[in-house]
Amino acid sequence: MVNIVINVYFVVKVTSGQEKIVASVLQNKASKSELPIYSLVVIEGMRGYIIMEAEDELSARSFISRERNVKGILPTPLGDSELDKMIETNNTTTEINIGDVVEFSSGPFKGYKAKVLKVDNSKSEITVELMDVVVPIPITTKMNTAKVVQKVSGESGEQ
């Protein structure tokens, strides 16, 4: 007889902006704990929540009890299809290269166009110089606030 264990994914409510810190603390606790907690996922853009994979709800609830910045667990676990949708990489931030012209779709510079000076993919940030301003100042912002309106000629765009 083979024992098949089906793991369940729970949404853990945490203090907004503290997702990575809470996940790190819980990861350390999981490595020392005997409870059947298998993984923790912080999804970019999902503020105030982390995903925890556990064997059952009782284990998950007892694991997070009395932890700082943890507010609780949502009552309904996630299905596999819901989790896949969350984890699926959205490639809405098309390849932004140095020299491209972007337009801001949100934030204080909404509607402004800018030329990309530097791209930092590890932090999902771009450094741009606003066009149509008297004094051009380099600004660093998140990639998801801008969309490419004009690609630089050539393949890489690096200078």
C-alpha positions, 0 to 999 in steps of 0.5 A: 500500500502506498501512502499518497500525501496531497499537500495543500496551499494556504494563503497567509495574511501578513503585514503589508510590505513585510512579506519577504521578512516574514517568509525569511523568519518562517523559513528559518522556523520551518528548517528547525520545526518538526511540522510538515511545512514544505514551502513558502512563496512570496509573489511579487505584487501580492502585497500582504500575503504569502503562500505556504505549502503544508500537509494540513490546515492544523499544521499550518495554523500552529506553525504561524501562531504567535509570529510577528507580522502574521495576521492569520490564514485565509479559510479556503486553501488554494487550488492548483489552478489558482496557484498556477495563475499566481505564479505564472510569470507575466511578461507584461514588462517587455524587454526594456533595453538601454536607449529605448523610449518608455512612457509611464503608465502610473506614478507621479510621471504618468504620461511622461516619456523618457529615455532608458539609461540603465536597466537592472533586471535583478531589482526590476528597475530602470534608470531613465531621463525624462524627455521634454523637461528643462533640466533632464534628471536621471530617475530610477523607477520600477519597470512595471510603471513604464511601457516601451513606446519606441525600441532602440534600433539594433538587437541589444540596445547596449551602447 
